Amino acid sequence: MSDTKRVFSQAQRSLLTCVINRIIPPKDNMPGAGSLGIAGFIENVAANTTSLTRLFNEGLAQIAVAAGPDFTSAFESLSDTAKDDLLRSIEAVNPAFFDQLVLQTYNGYYTNPEVFKLIGYELPKLAPPGAHPALLDESLLDHQRNREPFWKKV
């Protein structure tokens, strides 16, 4: 996490790790988002703008307060059902935070090279320097070209 911009405390990072393991929990051979280190990805995103930094700090504080008095480990000690119920309540009172939390969790998870490997996805190979990649098969556009215009000609 050396290239990550630090905007969360260690307690917030631990909480975020646990929270995103509920958004994308481990299943079969797939790791949970928190276990995969996606909290660092989210922290980097949050650090890009003050509004996102504020949104995430406020949202994480709401989760910590709702989890109980021992904010450093209260969320972790809840049952999975209680964690999910708590997150649903946060989603209801702070949908902007929760939308960003889910969006960035999925962005980080499904762009992670380890997840690519586990789901069998391979990045397209880059063309070697000087190569001329094949252009679009223009016959695929014939149907559209033959359609009547859907606008009025003036």
Order of alpha helices (4+ residues) and beta strands (2+ residues): alpha-alpha-alpha-alpha-alpha-alpha-alpha-alpha
